[in-house]
Amino acid sequence: MSEPVLEEKILSQEKAVVSLIPKRGRGGRFLRGFSLILGGAVLRHFQTSSFLKSFKTEDAEAGDIKDIADKALKLRELTLTNKNLVMLYRKGTLRKKDKLIGFPLEYAKSVEEKGRMRKFLQVRFEVPSEEKKPINFDLKIWVKRREVWLNELSRIQPAPIT
């Protein structure tokens, strides 16, 4: 009987920034752009709420996903292991609490460097769902030493489905 592979830390960086962008259809992209132009928090809430509800049955808590959905979140630490991408951040107004959220790399479908002025890494995820369609989202990551992170994420992430 083979022993399970232990989780090992590969890279870590303090003060990284991440943003989770849910994949939407054409109408959702138009509404999101329209709501961003007008600053309509109500429209953004309705667009993102169905995406967040889908995570209630998954391992991640919806409140944690909500913290990074459609906004940039400054992390205290970003850690890459051989199995997960783990984010540690502080949330709260009067009493700040440390929160932790991790994304299993088994659901990562691709990773690439993007951006013109301020370059970032974009990791595309596809998480199986109980519904017909899988949950698709992009995780944008702003880190120092992007090339090192890109190489390690590319090495760990499973081969893309074609």
Secondary structure, 3 states (H helix, E strand, C coil): CCCCCCCCEEEEEECCEEEEEECCCHHHHHHHHHHHHHCCHHHHHHHHHHHHHHHHHCCCCHHHHHHHECCCEECCEEEEECCEEEEEEEECCCCCEEEEEEEEHHHEEEEEEECCCCCEEEEEEEECCCCCCCEEEEEEEECCCHHHHHHHHHHHCCCCCC
